[in-house]
């Protein structure tokens, strides 16, 4: 009898904010019976661990963080590598990964093990574009008998994502108005302010290029949020 590890995949759902990630985690993932679905798994691995999912938290650190904590994380989620021969595939959904990966695609420079500042890159073909986090994750996944690492990314039209994100942010403002929205948009587009912190999430070309560099074009699925709203059967059929 052939081992089913040949088709055993580790799939990372990179949930951008305001793209239905919470709905997917609450209403879709529990009904998937062909994979082990994990919504924002949380393990207290770091002393300064936050409310972020553990995958999102590790992606905020240097790629070397996987050498320090990767095996501990996988052991806590899946058991030992020796137990994986007849295990199913895994799908991890973590919305705290999305913006971090978008920044990773558009930055170059070194990061301290516990995080740190980055500077924007003018060289689109820098080594940082290859998303070393995903490369480290792929190496770790192979140790746990996963055949390949894949990603699902849900993107949203920029002209609806921006006001939707502003609505969420304006809940923390006193007496928000049209001028606040204009200021919000200006800050997102300004490379000296929030472009490389939040606005960069809208650079879908850089994100898709970086993911395909790291995982291979055949292992990256990019779906529009609008399809989930207008044609949900087709949207989740792609999943």
Phi and psi in degrees as GROMACS dihedral restraints (atoms count N, CA, C in turn):
[ dihedral_restraints ]
;  ai    aj    ak    al  type     phi  dphi    fc
    3     4     5     6     1   -77.5    20    10
    4     5     6     7     1   143.8    20    10
    6     7     8     9     1   -71.3    20    10
    7     8     9    10     1   141.4    20    10
    9    10    11    12     1   -84.0    20    10
   10    11    12    13     1     6.5    20    10
   12    13    14    15     1   -67.3    20    10
   13    14    15    16     1   -14.7    20    10
   15    16    17    18     1   -59.0    20    10
   16    17    18    19     1   -35.1    20    10
   18    19    20    21     1  -113.7    20    10
   19    20    21    22     1    24.1    20    10
   21    22    23    24     1   -89.7    20    10
   22    23    24    25     1   113.8    20    10
   24    25    26    27     1  -109.9    20    10
   25    26    27    28     1   149.4    20    10
   27    28    29    30     1  -107.3    20    10
   28    29    30    31     1   113.4    20    10
   30    31    32    33     1  -111.5    20    10
   31    32    33    34     1   127.7    20    10
   33    34    35    36     1  -107.9    20    10
   34    35    36    37     1   114.2    20    10
   36    37    38    39     1   -84.3    20    10
   37    38    39    40     1   109.5    20    10
   39    40    41    42     1   -89.5    20    10
   40    41    42    43     1    94.8    20    10
   42    43    44    45     1   -88.9    20    10
   43    44    45    46     1   105.8    20    10
   45    46    47    48     1   -67.6    20    10
   46    47    48    49     1   153.9    20    10
   48    49    50    51     1   -61.4    20    10
   49    50    51    52     1   147.0    20    10
   51    52    53    54     1    65.3    20    10
   52    53    54    55     1    31.8    20    10
   54    55    56    57     1  -128.0    20    10
   55    56    57    58     1    26.4    20    10
   57    58    59    60     1    79.6    20    10
   58    59    60    61     1    19.1    20    10
   60    61    62    63     1   -63.4    20    10
   61    62    63    64     1   -43.0    20    10
   63    64    65    66     1   -62.1    20    10
   64    65    66    67     1   -40.8    20    10
   66    67    68    69     1   -61.3    20    10
   67    68    69    70     1   -44.5    20    10
   69    70    71    72     1   -60.1    20    10
   70    71    72    73     1   -44.6    20    10
   72    73    74    75     1   -66.9    20    10
   73    74    75    76     1   -37.5    20    10
   75    76    77    78     1   -86.7    20    10
   76    77    78    79     1   -36.2    20    10
   78    79    80    81     1  -110.7    20    10
   79    80    81    82     1   -18.7    20    10
   81    82    83    84     1  -106.9    20    10
   82    83    84    85     1   -50.9    20    10
   84    85    86    87     1   -58.0    20    10
   85    86    87    88     1   -40.3    20    10
   87    88    89    90     1   -63.0    20    10
   88    89    90    91     1   -17.9    20    10
   90    91    92    93     1   -97.8    20    10
   91    92    93    94     1     3.1    20    10
   93    94    95    96     1   -85.9    20    10
   94    95    96    97     1   116.1    20    10
   96    97    98    99     1  -102.8    20    10
   97    98    99   100     1    -1.7    20    10
   99   100   101   102     1   -96.2    20    10
  100   101   102   103     1    -7.5    20    10
  102   103   104   105     1  -139.7    20    10
  103   104   105   106     1   162.5    20    10
  105   106   107   108     1   -87.4    20    10
  106   107   108   109     1   107.5    20    10
  108   109   110   111     1   -97.3    20    10
  109   110   111   112     1   126.7    20    10
  111   112   113   114     1  -121.9    20    10
  112   113   114   115     1   117.3    20    10
  114   115   116   117     1   -95.3    20    10
  115   116   117   118     1   111.9    20    10
  117   118   119   120     1    47.8    20    10
  118   119   120   121     1    57.3    20    10
  120   121   122   123     1   -60.1    20    10
  121   122   123   124     1   140.6    20    10
  123   124   125   126     1  -127.1    20    10
  124   125   126   127     1   124.7    20    10
  126   127   128   129     1  -132.6    20    10
  127   128   129   130     1   138.2    20    10
  129   130   131   132     1   -83.6    20    10
  130   131   132   133     1    78.2    20    10
  132   133   134   135     1   -95.0    20    10
  133   134   135   136     1   -29.6    20    10
  135   136   137   138     1  -109.3    20    10
  136   137   138   139     1   146.4    20    10
  138   139   140   141     1   -61.7    20    10
  139   140   141   142     1   -32.6    20    10
  141   142   143   144     1  -102.3    20    10
  142   143   144   145     1    28.7    20    10
  144   145   146   147     1   -56.7    20    10
  145   146   147   148     1   140.4    20    10
  147   148   149   150     1  -115.4    20    10
  148   149   150   151     1  -166.5    20    10
  150   151   152   153     1   -76.3    20    10
  151   152   153   154     1    -6.3    20    10
  153   154   155   156     1   -65.0    20    10
  154   155   156   157     1   154.5    20    10
  156   157   158   159     1   -62.2    20    10
  157   158   159   160     1   152.1    20    10
  159   160   161   162     1   -63.7    20    10
  160   161   162   163     1   -37.3    20    10
  162   163   164   165     1   -62.8    20    10
  163   164   165   166     1   -44.7    20    10
  165   166   167   168     1   -62.5    20    10
  166   167   168   169     1   -38.0    20    10
  168   169   170   171     1   -66.6    20    10
  169   170   171   172     1   -42.4    20    10
  171   172   173   174     1   -67.3    20    10
  172   173   174   175     1   -35.6    20    10
  174   175   176   177     1   -66.2    20    10
  175   176   177   178     1   -17.7    20    10
  177   178   179   180     1   -81.6    20    10
  178   179   180   181     1   -11.5    20    10
  180   181   182   183     1   -97.7    20    10
  181   182   183   184     1  -178.4    20    10
  183   184   185   186     1   -62.7    20    10
  184   185   186   187     1   149.0    20    10
  186   187   188   189     1   -56.0    20    10
  187   188   189   190     1   -21.3    20    10
  189   190   191   192     1   -66.1    20    10
  190   191   192   193     1   -12.7    20    10
  192   193   194   195     1   -61.9    20    10
  193   194   195   196     1   -26.9    20    10
  195   196   197   198     1   -70.1    20    10
  196   197   198   199     1   -30.0    20    10
  198   199   200   201     1   -66.9    20    10
  199   200   201   202     1   -33.8    20    10
  201   202   203   204     1   -82.3    20    10
  202   203   204   205     1   -37.7    20    10
  204   205   206   207     1  -126.6    20    10
  205   206   207   208     1    -7.2    20    10
  207   208   209   210     1   -59.2    20    10
  208   209   210   211     1   -48.9    20    10
  210   211   212   213     1   -64.7    20    10
  211   212   213   214     1   -37.4    20    10
  213   214   215   216     1   -64.7    20    10
  214   215   216   217     1   -40.8    20    10
  216   217   218   219     1   -64.5    20    10
  217   218   219   220     1   -49.0    20    10
  219   220   221   222     1   -64.7    20    10
  220   221   222   223     1   -37.8    20    10
  222   223   224   225     1   -62.9    20    10
  223   224   225   226     1   -40.6    20    10
  225   226   227   228     1   -69.6    20    10
  226   227   228   229     1   -26.9    20    10
  228   229   230   231     1   -91.3    20    10
  229   230   231   232     1   -38.3    20    10
  231   232   233   234     1  -123.6    20    10
  232   233   234   235     1    -5.4    20    10
  234   235   236   237     1    85.4    20    10
  235   236   237   238     1  -163.3    20    10
  237   238   239   240     1   -82.7    20    10
  238   239   240   241     1   157.2    20    10
  240   241   242   243     1   -57.2    20    10
  241   242   243   244     1   -32.1    20    10
  243   244   245   246     1   -67.3    20    10
  244   245   246   247     1   -18.4    20    10
  246   247   248   249     1   -89.4    20    10
  247   248   249   250     1     2.5    20    10
  249   250   251   252     1   -97.6    20    10
  250   251   252   253     1    -0.4    20    10
  252   253   254   255     1   -57.5    20    10
  253   254   255   256     1   -41.8    20    10
  255   256   257   258     1  -108.9    20    10
  256   257   258   259     1    19.3    20    10
  258   259   260   261     1   -79.7    20    10
  259   260   261   262     1   163.7    20    10
  261   262   263   264     1   -87.9    20    10
  262   263   264   265     1   174.3    20    10
  264   265   266   267     1   -70.5    20    10
  265   266   267   268     1   168.7    20    10
  267   268   269   270     1  -129.3    20    10
  268   269   270   271     1   140.9    20    10
  270   271   272   273     1  -125.5    20    10
  271   272   273   274     1   119.2    20    10
  273   274   275   276     1  -107.8    20    10
  274   275   276   277     1   127.7    20    10
  276   277   278   279     1  -115.6    20    10
  277   278   279   280     1   123.2    20    10
  279   280   281   282     1  -147.5    20    10
  280   281   282   283     1   109.7    20    10
  282   283   284   285     1   -70.6    20    10
  283   284   285   286     1   -16.8    20    10
  285   286   287   288     1   -79.2    20    10
  286   287   288   289     1    -2.6    20    10
  288   289   290   291     1   -84.0    20    10
  289   290   291   292     1   -31.7    20    10
  291   292   293   294     1   -56.7    20    10
  292   293   294   295     1   -58.3    20    10
  294   295   296   297     1   -65.7    20    10
  295   296   297   298     1   -36.0    20    10
  297   298   299   300     1   -60.8    20    10
  298   299   300   301     1   -43.4    20    10
  300   301   302   303     1   -67.2    20    10
  301   302   303   304     1   -36.3    20    10
  303   304   305   306     1   -62.1    20    10
  304   305   306   307     1   -42.3    20    10
  306   307   308   309     1   -64.9    20    10
  307   308   309   310     1   -39.5    20    10
  309   310   311   312     1   -60.2    20    10
  310   311   312   313     1   -37.8    20    10
  312   313   314   315     1   -69.5    20    10
  313   314   315   316     1   -22.8    20    10
  315   316   317   318     1  -113.8    20    10
  316   317   318   319     1     6.4    20    10
  318   319   320   321     1  -118.9    20    10
  319   320   321   322     1   160.0    20    10
  321   322   323   324     1  -138.0    20    10
  322   323   324   325     1   152.9    20    10
  324   325   326   327     1   131.5    20    10
  325   326   327   328     1   167.9    20    10
  327   328   329   330     1   -91.7    20    10
  328   329   330   331     1   154.0    20    10
  330   331   332   333     1  -129.3    20    10
  331   332   333   334     1   139.2    20    10
  333   334   335   336     1   -67.2    20    10
  334   335   336   337     1   158.7    20    10
  336   337   338   339     1   -55.8    20    10
  337   338   339   340     1   -37.0    20    10
  339   340   341   342     1   -93.5    20    10
  340   341   342   343     1    17.9    20    10
  342   343   344   345     1   105.7    20    10
  343   344   345   346     1  -178.1    20    10
  345   346   347   348     1   157.8    20    10
  346   347   348   349     1   180.0    20    10
  348   349   350   351     1   -84.0    20    10
  349   350   351   352     1   154.1    20    10
  351   352   353   354     1  -127.8    20    10
  352   353   354   355     1   159.6    20    10
  354   355   356   357     1  -119.3    20    10
  355   356   357   358     1   146.1    20    10
  357   358   359   360     1   -66.8    20    10
  358   359   360   361     1   151.6    20    10
  360   361   362   363     1  -111.4    20    10
  361   362   363   364     1   138.2    20    10
  363   364   365   366     1   -93.8    20    10
  364   365   366   367     1    -8.5    20    10
  366   367   368   369     1   -97.5    20    10
  367   368   369   370     1   102.6    20    10
  369   370   371   372     1   -65.6    20    10
  370   371   372   373     1   -22.1    20    10
  372   373   374   375     1   -99.4    20    10
  373   374   375   376     1    23.5    20    10
  375   376   377   378     1   -64.8    20    10
  376   377   378   379     1   158.0    20    10
  378   379   380   381     1   -61.7    20    10
  379   380   381   382     1   -25.6    20    10
  381   382   383   384     1   -66.4    20    10
  382   383   384   385     1   -23.5    20    10
  384   385   386   387     1   -62.7    20    10
  385   386   387   388     1   -23.8    20    10
  387   388   389   390     1   -78.5    20    10
  388   389   390   391     1    11.5    20    10
  390   391   392   393     1    48.7    20    10
  391   392   393   394     1    72.2    20    10
  393   394   395   396     1   -59.5    20    10
  394   395   396   397     1   -24.6    20    10
  396   397   398   399     1   -59.3    20    10
  397   398   399   400     1   -45.4    20    10
  399   400   401   402     1   -69.7    20    10
  400   401   402   403     1   -31.8    20    10
  402   403   404   405     1   -65.6    20    10
  403   404   405   406     1   -43.4    20    10
  405   406   407   408     1   -65.0    20    10
  406   407   408   409     1   -40.4    20    10
  408   409   410   411     1   -63.1    20    10
  409   410   411   412     1   -38.7    20    10
  411   412   413   414     1   -63.9    20    10
  412   413   414   415     1   -42.0    20    10
  414   415   416   417     1   -61.9    20    10
  415   416   417   418     1   -43.2    20    10
  417   418   419   420     1   -65.5    20    10
  418   419   420   421     1   -41.7    20    10
  420   421   422   423     1   -62.3    20    10
  421   422   423   424     1   -36.8    20    10
  423   424   425   426     1   -64.8    20    10
  424   425   426   427     1   -32.9    20    10
  426   427   428   429     1   -63.8    20    10
  427   428   429   430     1   -29.5    20    10
  429   430   431   432     1   -94.8    20    10
  430   431   432   433     1    22.5    20    10
  432   433   434   435     1    70.0    20    10
  433   434   435   436     1    20.9    20    10
  435   436   437   438     1   -82.9    20    10
  436   437   438   439     1   136.0    20    10
  438   439   440   441     1   -73.5    20    10
  439   440   441   442     1   -38.8    20    10
  441   442   443   444     1  -156.6    20    10
  442   443   444   445     1   161.4    20    10
  444   445   446   447     1  -109.5    20    10
  445   446   447   448     1   130.4    20    10
  447   448   449   450     1  -123.8    20    10
  448   449   450   451     1   166.5    20    10
  450   451   452   453     1  -137.7    20    10
  451   452   453   454     1   145.7    20    10
  453   454   455   456     1  -118.1    20    10
  454   455   456   457     1   126.4    20    10
  456   457   458   459     1  -123.6    20    10
  457   458   459   460     1   129.8    20    10
  459   460   461   462     1  -107.3    20    10
  460   461   462   463     1   121.9    20    10
  462   463   464   465     1  -112.9    20    10
  463   464   465   466     1   163.1    20    10
  465   466   467   468     1  -136.2    20    10
  466   467   468   469     1   145.7    20    10
  468   469   470   471     1   -50.5    20    10
  469   470   471   472     1   131.2    20    10
  471   472   473   474     1   -61.4    20    10
  472   473   474   475     1   -34.6    20    10
  474   475   476   477     1   -73.1    20    10
  475   476   477   478     1   -13.3    20    10
  477   478   479   480     1  -104.9    20    10
  478   479   480   481     1   -26.6    20    10
  480   481   482   483     1   -66.0    20    10
  481   482   483   484     1   -43.2    20    10
  483   484   485   486     1   -60.4    20    10
  484   485   486   487     1   -53.2    20    10
  486   487   488   489     1   -65.8    20    10
  487   488   489   490     1   -32.1    20    10
  489   490   491   492     1   -64.8    20    10
  490   491   492   493     1   -43.2    20    10
  492   493   494   495     1   -65.8    20    10
  493   494   495   496     1   -34.8    20    10
  495   496   497   498     1   -66.3    20    10
  496   497   498   499     1   -40.7    20    10
  498   499   500   501     1   -57.3    20    10
  499   500   501   502     1   -44.1    20    10
  501   502   503   504     1   -63.5    20    10
  502   503   504   505     1   -42.6    20    10
  504   505   506   507     1   -69.8    20    10
  505   506   507   508     1   -35.7    20    10
  507   508   509   510     1   -68.5    20    10
  508   509   510   511     1   -16.3    20    10
  510   511   512   513     1   -61.7    20    10
  511   512   513   514     1   -19.2    20    10
  513   514   515   516     1  -102.1    20    10
  514   515   516   517     1     7.2    20    10
  516   517   518   519     1  -104.4    20    10
  517   518   519   520     1   151.6    20    10
  519   520   521   522     1   -93.6    20    10
  520   521   522   523     1   121.3    20    10
  522   523   524   525     1    55.6    20    10
  523   524   525   526     1    60.2    20    10
  525   526   527   528     1   -64.1    20    10
  526   527   528   529     1   148.6    20    10
  528   529   530   531     1  -145.4    20    10
  529   530   531   532     1   179.9    20    10
  531   532   533   534     1   -60.1    20    10
  532   533   534   535     1   -37.6    20    10
  534   535   536   537     1   -64.1    20    10
  535   536   537   538     1   -33.2    20    10
  537   538   539   540     1   -64.2    20    10
  538   539   540   541     1   -40.3    20    10
  540   541   542   543     1   -65.2    20    10
  541   542   543   544     1   -43.1    20    10
  543   544   545   546     1   -61.4    20    10
  544   545   546   547     1   -40.7    20    10
  546   547   548   549     1   -64.6    20    10
  547   548   549   550     1   -38.8    20    10
  549   550   551   552     1   -60.3    20    10
  550   551   552   553     1   -48.0    20    10
  552   553   554   555     1   -65.0    20    10
  553   554   555   556     1   -43.2    20    10
  555   556   557   558     1   -60.0    20    10
  556   557   558   559     1   -40.8    20    10
  558   559   560   561     1   -66.9    20    10
  559   560   561   562     1   -39.2    20    10
  561   562   563   564     1   -62.9    20    10
  562   563   564   565     1   -31.5    20    10
  564   565   566   567     1   -91.2    20    10
  565   566   567   568     1    -8.3    20    10
  567   568   569   570     1   -90.5    20    10
  568   569   570   571     1   116.9    20    10
  570   571   572   573     1   -64.6    20    10
  571   572   573   574     1   -16.5    20    10
  573   574   575   576     1   -93.1    20    10
  574   575   576   577     1    -0.8    20    10
  576   577   578   579     1  -124.2    20    10
  577   578   579   580     1   -92.5    20    10
  579   580   581   582     1  -113.6    20    10
  580   581   582   583     1     3.4    20    10
  582   583   584   585     1   -57.6    20    10
  583   584   585   586     1   -46.8    20    10
  585   586   587   588     1   -89.1    20    10
  586   587   588   589     1     7.0    20    10
  588   589   590   591     1  -107.5    20    10
  589   590   591   592     1   -50.3    20    10
  591   592   593   594     1  -123.0    20    10
  592   593   594   595     1   -42.0    20    10
  594   595   596   597     1   -63.6    20    10
  595   596   597   598     1   -25.0    20    10
  597   598   599   600     1   -64.6    20    10
  598   599   600   601     1   -19.4    20    10
  600   601   602   603     1   -61.9    20    10
  601   602   603   604     1   -20.3    20    10
  603   604   605   606     1   -83.5    20    10
  604   605   606   607     1    -4.7    20    10
  606   607   608   609     1   -86.1    20    10
  607   608   609   610     1    75.3    20    10
  609   610   611   612     1   -65.4    20    10
  610   611   612   613     1   -28.6    20    10
  612   613   614   615     1   -64.1    20    10
  613   614   615   616     1   -46.1    20    10
  615   616   617   618     1   -64.1    20    10
  616   617   618   619     1   -40.2    20    10
  618   619   620   621     1   -65.1    20    10
  619   620   621   622     1   -48.1    20    10
  621   622   623   624     1   -64.5    20    10
  622   623   624   625     1   -39.8    20    10
  624   625   626   627     1   -63.0    20    10
  625   626   627   628     1   -43.9    20    10
  627   628   629   630     1   -65.2    20    10
  628   629   630   631     1   -42.3    20    10
  630   631   632   633     1   -63.8    20    10
  631   632   633   634     1   -42.7    20    10
  633   634   635   636     1   -68.5    20    10
  634   635   636   637     1   -33.6    20    10
  636   637   638   639     1   -62.1    20    10
  637   638   639   640     1   -40.4    20    10
  639   640   641   642     1   -80.9    20    10
  640   641   642   643     1   -38.1    20    10
  642   643   644   645     1  -112.9    20    10
  643   644   645   646     1   -17.8    20    10
  645   646   647   648     1    98.5    20    10
  646   647   648   649     1   139.0    20    10
  648   649   650   651     1   -57.5    20    10
  649   650   651   652     1   -36.4    20    10
  651   652   653   654     1   -71.6    20    10
  652   653   654   655     1   -10.4    20    10
  654   655   656   657     1  -106.6    20    10
  655   656   657   658     1    13.4    20    10
  657   658   659   660     1  -121.8    20    10
  658   659   660   661     1   123.1    20    10
  660   661   662   663     1  -116.1    20    10
  661   662   663   664     1   119.4    20    10
  663   664   665   666     1  -114.4    20    10
  664   665   666   667     1   122.5    20    10
  666   667   668   669     1  -123.5    20    10
  667   668   669   670     1   144.2    20    10
  669   670   671   672     1   -83.3    20    10
  670   671   672   673     1   137.1    20    10
  672   673   674   675     1   -55.9    20    10
  673   674   675   676     1   -35.0    20    10
  675   676   677   678     1   -62.3    20    10
  676   677   678   679     1   -31.0    20    10
  678   679   680   681     1   -65.5    20    10
  679   680   681   682     1   -36.9    20    10
  681   682   683   684     1   -63.0    20    10
  682   683   684   685     1   -34.8    20    10
  684   685   686   687     1   -78.8    20    10
  685   686   687   688     1   -38.2    20    10
  687   688   689   690     1   -95.2    20    10
  688   689   690   691     1   -30.4    20    10
  690   691   692   693     1  -143.8    20    10
  691   692   693   694     1    68.5    20    10
  693   694   695   696     1   -62.2    20    10
  694   695   696   697     1   -33.4    20    10
  696   697   698   699     1   -64.7    20    10
  697   698   699   700     1   -39.3    20    10
  699   700   701   702     1   -70.8    20    10
  700   701   702   703     1   -39.8    20    10
  702   703   704   705     1   -60.1    20    10
  703   704   705   706     1   -52.2    20    10
  705   706   707   708     1   -79.4    20    10
  706   707   708   709     1   -18.9    20    10
  708   709   710   711     1   -64.1    20    10
  709   710   711   712     1   -35.2    20    10
  711   712   713   714     1   -64.7    20    10
  712   713   714   715     1   -34.6    20    10
